[in-house]
Amino acid sequence: MVISGMLSCRLASLFLALAACSPSGDAEGASAKAEDRAPPTAREAPAVPPLQTDTAGRAWVERTLAGMTLRQRVAQLVFPWISGQSLEANPGEAQRIRAWVAGDGVGGLIISTGSPQATAAKLNAAQARSGVPLLVVSDLETGPGTRLTPGGTRMPPAMAFGAADDTAFARQAGRVTAVEARAVGIHATLGPVLDVNVNPANPIINVRSFGESPEMVSRMGAAWVAGAREGGLLTIGKHFPGHGDTHADSHVGLAVVEADAARLARVELPPFRAAIRAGMDGVLAGHIAARGVEGAGAPPASQSVRMIGGVLRGELGFQGIVFTDALNMAGATQGISVTEASVRSLLAGADALLQPPRHEGVIDGIVAAVRSGRIPAGRIDAAARRVLMAKAAAGLHRGARVDAAAVAAIAGRAEHRAVARSVAERSLTLARNQGGVVPLARGARVLHVTYTSTGRGPSGAELHRALAAGGLSAEHVRVGPSTTAAQFAALRTRASAANVLVVSVAVAPVQYRALAISSAFGTWVQGLAAGGTRVVVVSLGTPYLLQAFPAVPAYLLAWDSREPAEGAAAAALLGGVPIRGRLPVSLPPFHRLGEGVSLPQR
């Protein structure tokens, strides 16, 4: 359904207004569809302004902006990608960073994976060469350990927090992420993920979302933002206007949201509204076309005047900084150059251009667009001011370098890892347990088969180690898409000789990769379960696996294929921890939102 522009705005405003008067939904939500659940309870809290700074910070912003040329202002909007490798490990990159910082005068950097110590040293070196402090951004969706590795604290994915359904955990995770990120010189994170995952076939969001209930995502997202603020980290919620009901990965193509304005206001937008009220500093505009609102030719939201200027700035009242999603993604450049995509994003109201390839040419192109009159100079000034305000909000006007000697004592400290362990245990969700397969009988003979997208890797290793340490006679086998029918036939014989078949499946959303399991594997598991084998499937990633083997009697969701999730899953199978989680998504047609079998500790 396509709604005209004026009617679209009125409908969306109406539904947002109605949302503000609705009671909050039931915490379990087992019988309610995601679309029908109430909007966020965070609506009652007083709004917290984004990008807060002191008088000195505001004065620094205006003084710095006044001293910049047009090209310097444009360069402030550009955030190139850098690795987390040490400077010594990659001298070529070190030279490029010096040119980008000292020569081009970029406004910031987005940094990838590296140890905490290497990250701190690298960022300190970059800050030392920058005339204006750099705003450093990183994607820390699953905690600081997402990028600060080895050494940082790895958190379970967002959907685990939805399964635990405790905002205290989300707030603690936000604070832990902030403390470790700021210790190494990272000032802002691309999170929380505010997408409502109502589409089980979504290839890229999945466990990155808190769940399929707008109310749940709103509560968790707002709590995470509050925790991050406590630790001094700027938050950039994503992926506006919502990537949870899409069928494409925007890394490889243009994602499309078919929802009309009323549906957006009811499902996709409430989490953004709640996080904005909680003080979220930034929003990442996705390469997602709101076709149900803007029609068949809808541009990506990252280039849409209606979505950024009309919905985000207007209806939701957001006054913080707007980032584009990465401009090296295919969804941003459908038939156009990265420079043209950048120009369109700025005209739509975006402030910061994330990861544009060949950014020097992009800067040149934007300067040319201003001088030709295509981009008003005031649009560049407003965007540069917001970038500088973000820097002041991070305290960079008072100094940008960190104490590298203190990093080792902060990253991965024991109390931070304890938060991750608590979430992993509390989020364990037993969707079904027919015949009491879980907990496993003491001394049982177990065949443990781990499926991964490559048939290799560490996934399942910690789960197996813990099962063996718990007294089970367990054999471990790895399979994948290339496992042959003959190999599966041999495994069938070995499974028949065991008391229990434990199947761990480590499939999670990864950019540029299909989110699926092989039909041969699904058929093998289904055949054994239908034939009476006591099977427990442990999902170490996506929850949406049951359609491949609906006959399995026991289905345990652990949400992640790393520690501490695998250790928690093993403890649950052994009866060493209680199981209390509830499904934050429905598993159609088998299980509804909010379902879950509770088991006490044995």
N, C-alpha and C positions, 0 to 999 in steps of 0.2 A: 504494500500500500504506500502511495506517495502522497504526502501532504504539502500543500502550498506553504511558502515561507511564512506568511503572516499567521495562518492557522497553526502551523507547526509550533511557532513560538508561544502562541496563546495556550495550546494544549499542554505543552511542556510546563509552562508556568502554572497552569491549573493543577496538574498532577503533583508538582513539587509543593504547591500550597496545601493541597489535600494531605500530602505526606506529612507535613508538619503537624497535622492535627490527629493523626492516626495513632492508636496504641501500639506498643511494641509487640512483636510476635512471641509465641511460645518458644522457650529455649530448645526444646527437643524438636519441635516442628515435624514430627513424623508424618502427619497427615496433610500438611500444607504444601502446595506447589510453590516453587521459588517465586513465580510471578505474583502470587497472591499474598506474600508475607509482608508484614508492615515495614516501613522504612526505619532508618536507624534511630535508636534511642538517644544517640549523641546529639540529635537536633535540639534537645533541651538545654544543652550546655552552652555557656556564653562563648561566642566566637573568639578565637585567639588569632590576632593579626599575624600574617606571615612576615618573614624577613625583618624581624625586630632587631633594632640596634640602638645605640645611645646617641646623644647629641654629637659627640665627637665623631662617631661613625657616619652620621648623616652629613656632617660638614666635610668629612674626608671624601665622601661620594661626590658632592657637588664640586669640590675643589679639583678632584682628579678628573672628572668629566670635562670641566671647563678648560683644562690644560691639554686636551686631546685633539688631534686632527681628525678629520673624517675617517681616514684609513685606520687610525688607531682605535676609533670607536667601533668601526666594523670588525676589526680583529678581535675586540673584546667578546664578540658574539660567537666565536669559533672555539670548539673544544675537540682537538685531535685525540686519537687513540694512541696510547703507548703501552708497551708490555710492562710486566712487573719484574722483569729480569734486572739483575744488578747492572750498573754502568759498565763494570769490568767485563761482564759476560757478553755484552753486545755494544762494542765501541761505535759501530756504525749508527745505531739508534741514539746513542749518547750525543753524537755529533748532530743528528737531525733535531733532537730536542733542543739543543743549544740554539740552533738556527730558528726554530719555531718560537722559542721564548724570547730570545734577545733580538732577533731580527724581525720576525713577523709580529711579535707582540700579541700572541693569542691570549684569549681571556682565561683559558683553563685547559685542563687535560682530563681525559677519562682513562683510568689506569686499570690494567688487567691483573693477571695472577703472578704473584711473587711472594717471597717470604716477608714477614713483617719487617725484618731488619733491612733487607734490600729495598723494600718499598720506601721506608723512611729515609734512607740515604739518598735514593734517587730523587725523591720529591724535594728534599732539602737542597740538593744541588740545583734543581730546576728553579726553585724559589730564589736562590741566591743570584741567579742570572736574570730574573724578571724585574723590569722596571715597576710594574704594577703587580701586586701579589696575584698568584694563580689560584683560581677556584678549582679544586681537584674533586672529581666525581668518580664513583665506582659503583658497579652493580653488586650489591651485597644481599641479594634476596634471601639466601639461606645463611645469614650471619656473616661475620667478618671472615670466617674460614672459607667462604666462597672464593675470595681472592687472596687473602693473607694465608698462604699455604706453602709449606707446612708451618704450623704454629698458631694460626688464628682459630677461634672457636667456631665450629661448624654447627649450625642450627638445623633442625628438621625443616622440610618445606612448609609453606604456608598452610596447606591442607591439613597437616598434622595439628596445627593450632586450632583449626576449625573442628577437628575431631575431639580435641580436648575440651573445647568450648569454654575457655577460661581466659578472660581478657588480661588477667594478671600475668599470665605467661607471655602474651603478645607484648605487653608493656615491658616486661623484663628483657625479652629478646631485643626489642628496639633499643633499650638502654645499653645492653651488652655490645650490640653492634656499634653504637655510637662511641662508647668508651674506647674500644679497640681501633676503630677507624680513625678517630681524632688523634690517637696516640701516634699513628704513622704518617699523619698529614693529609688524610682524606677528610673532606669537609661536607660532602653531600653524597647521598646514595640514591640510586634509581629504584626507589621503593617507598612504601609497600606496594605490592601488586593489589590493585583494587578491582580487578576483573571478577565478575560473577560467572562462574563456570557452569552455565546451564546446559551446555552442549557436550555430551559425552564424547562426540567425535572430534572435538577441538584438538588440533594436532600440536599446539604449542603452549597452551596455558596449563590445563590439567592440574597437577598437584601444586603448581605455582600460585593457584588461587586458594583463598581460605575456604571456598565452598560455593554452593549454588544458591544460597539464601542471601538476598541483598541485606537483610538485617544482620546476619552473621558477619558477612564481609565488612559491613559498616562498623560494627562494634570492634572487630579485630583490627581493622585498618586504623581506626581512630586511636585505639590503645597503643598500637605499634608506633604511630606518629608521636604520641605523648611521651613514650619511653625514649625515643630517639632525641626528642627535644631536651629531655632531662640530661642527656649525655652530650649535648651541644652539636648534634649532627643535623644538617638540613635534610629534609625528606622531599623526594620528587615522585609522587604517586603515579602509577601507570596502569593500563595503557588507555588513556582517554580517547574516545568516549566509552570504551569497554571492548575487550578482546575475548570475552568469555563465551560469546555465541557466534563464533566465526568458524569457517571451514578451511581457511588457508593460513599458512605460516607467513607473516608479513616479511620475514627474511627473504622469502623466495617469490612472493607475489603480493598483490594488493588484497588485503583482508577486507571483507565486506560485512557490515551489520545491516540486516534487513529490517530491524525493528523501527516502528514509527516513533514519533515524538512522545506519545503517551507511554508506550512500552519502555523507551529509554528512561523516561522520568520515573518509572515504577521499578525497573530492574537494574539497569546499568549505571545510572547516575547517583543513586543514594550513597554508595560508598565514597564517591568523590566529594559529595556534599558533606558527609560526616567528617572526612579527613580534613577538608578545608576548615571546618568549624573547630577542629582540634589543633589547628595551627600549621598544617602542611605548607611548606615553603614553595614547592614547585609542583608542576604537573607535566608529565611527559605525554605529548600529543602523539598518538600512534599513527602509523600509516594504514589507517582503517577508514574505509569509505562508509559513511552513514547513508546508505542508499535509501533506506526507508524514510529518511527525512529529506534528503537532497535530490533524490531521483536517480535515474539510471547513470547519469554522467557525474555522479558525486566524486569530488576529489578526496584524497586522503585527508583525514581530520587534521593532520599536521600542516596542511595547505588550505584549510577551509576557513574562510571568514565567518561563516555562519556557526561552525562548531567552536572555534576558539573565541571569536569576538562576541557572537550571539549567545551561545550556551555557556561556555566556561566563564568568560568575563562578565557576561550580562546576567543570565539566569542564576548561575551559581555564585556570582559575586566574587570570583577569585581575583585577587590582586597581587599574587606572587609571581614567580618567574615561570615561564612556559618554555620547556625544552622540546625540540623535535626528537622523535626516536632516531636511531642511528641512520645517517644519510647514505650509508653504504648498503642499505637494505633495498632489495628489489621493489618493495612496496612504495618507496619514495620516488622512484624515477621511472615510472611507467611511460616510456616514450619521450622523456625529457632528460636534460643533463642535470647533474648534481647542482650546478650553479643555478639553473632555472628553478629546481626544486627548492633551493635555499631562498631565492628571491620570493617565490610564492609563499613560503612559510613565513617569512618576515612580514609580507603584506597581509597575511592572515592574522598576525598578532603574536607569532612566536618570538621569543627573545634570544634563545640560545640554540646554536646549530651543532648538533652532536655528531661527531665522527664523520665529517665530510671528507671524502677522498680528495686528494690534491687540493687541500684547503687554500693554498696560496692563490690559485686561480679563482676559487670561490670568492675570496676577499676582493680580488680585482673586479670580478663581475658585479658584486654588490655595490662597490664604489661607483662603477660605471652606471648602474641602475639609478643611484641617487643623483648623480650629476646630470643624467638625462631627464630627470623628473619622474621616472617611473616609481621610485620609492621616495616618499617624503622624508626630508632630513629629520623631521621630528620623530618619525617611526624608529630611525636608528638611535636617536638620542634616548627615547623611552626604553628601548631594549637594552642599550648600554648602561643606562641608569639602574635597571633591574639587576643586571649582572653585577654591577658594583655594589648594589644594596645587598645582594647575596653574600658578597665577600665581607662586607661590613658586619652582616648578621653572624657570620662565622668568626668574627673578631680579627680578620686579617689586616685591618688597618693598624692593629696593635702589634703585629708580627706574624709571620707565616711559617717559620721553621719550627720543627719539633725537637724534643730531646731524644735523640736516637738511642742514647744509653738506657733510657727508661722503658724502651719498647718491650724488651724480653720479659720484664716483670708484669706487663699488662696484657699482652696478646696471649690468649689461651689460658688465662689464670684459672685456678681450680673452681672458684665460685661461678665463673662464666660457664664452664663445662658442666657444672652441676645443673644449671638451668636447662641446658640442652638435654641432659639425661632425663630430667623430670618431665619435659615435654614429650620425649620419645616414649617413655613408659605410659604417661597419662593418655596419649593419643592412640595407643594400640586399640584397634577396633575389630571385633570378631563379628562379621556380618552374619555368619551362620555356624552352627556346631552340631549338626545332625549326628546322632549316635554317640555324642560325647567324645569325639576324637581328641579334642583339646580339654585338659592337658594330656600330653602323651604319657602312656603307662611307663612306670619306672622299669628300666632294663630292656625296653623295647628295641627290636632290631629295626633300624631306620635306613631306608634308601633316600638320600637327599639329592635331588636333581635341581640344579640352578640353570635357568634360562636367561641369557643376555643377548643383546642385539648382535654381538660378535662371537658368542660362544666362548669368550675368554674374559680375562680381567679379574679383579679382586672381589666383585660382588658375590655374596653368599659365603665368603670364606670365614668371616667372623661369626655368622650364624652357625655354620657347621662346627667351628672350633668350640663354641659355647655349648652346642648340643652334646658333643663328645665329652666335654668337661663335666657335663651334667649327668653322666653315667649311661648315656645311650650308646649302643653299638651302631655307629653311623658310617655309611659309605657315601662319598661325595662324587658326583658326576656333573660335568658341565655340558650343556647343549646350546644350540643356537639355530639360526635360520639355515645353516648349511648341514645340519645333522640329517643323515639319510634315513630312509624308511627301514633299512636293515639294522641300523644302529638303534633306532627306537624299538624295533622288534626284540633285539637282545636285551634292552633295558626293561621291556615288559616282563621278561622271564625273571630278571633280578628283582623287580618290584613285587612280583608274586611271592618271592621267598622272604620278603620283609614283612614285619608286622604293620608298618605304616610307611606310606610314601609321602615325604615332605617335598613339595615343589616350591622353590623360591623363584620369583620372576622379577628381574630388575629391568624394567622398561619405564623410562621417564622421558618427558619432553626435552628434546635437544634440537636447537635450530638446524635447519637443513636436513633433518633426518625424519623418516616416517615413524610414527608412534604406533607400533603394531607388533604382534607375535606371528610366527609362521603357522600356517594352517596345519602342517604336519605335527607340530608340537601340541597345538590345541586338540587335535584329533586323538593323539596318544593319551593325553591326560583324561580327556572325556571318556575314552574307551575303558581305561582302567577304573575310573570312578563308577561308570555305569555297570561294570562287571562286578562291583562289590568291594574293590580295593579301598582300604581306609586311606583316604587322601586328604591332606591339608595343604592348601595353596597359601603361600605367604607372599603377598604383593609387597615388593620393595620399591614401589613406584606408583604407577597409575592404578587407580582402584577399578577401572572399567575393563576387567578381564573375564568376567563370568560368562559372557555370551560365548566365549570360546570353549568353555567346559562347564556347563550349567549343572552337571550331575555331581560335582565335587561336594562332599558332605561338610567340609570345614573350610572357611575362607577368612584369613587373618590379614588385616591391613596394617603395615608398619611404615608405609609412606616413603621410605628412603633406603638406599642401598649402601649406606655408610654407617659408621659408628656415629651416634649411639643407637641408631634405629635397629640394626641387626642384633646387637646385644640384648636390647629390650624384647625383640621378637622371640629370641631363644629363651629368655627368662619366662616369657608368657607361655610358650609351648611346654616348658618344664614345670609350670605351675608356680614359679618363683615370684611372680608379681601379679597383682590383680589386673583384670581387663575391664576397662570402664568406658572406652571411647564410643562415640556415636557417629554414624555416617554423616559427614557434612555435605554429601551429595547423594542423590538417588542412584541406584544401579538397575535401571529398567531392563526387563520387566520383573526383576527378582526382589529387589529390596528398596524400601522407601527412605527418603531423607529422615534422619534421626533414629533409624533402627540400629540395633547392636545388642549382642549377647554379653551380659556381664558375668564375669567369673571371679570368685574370690581367690586370693593366694592360697595355694594348697598347703 
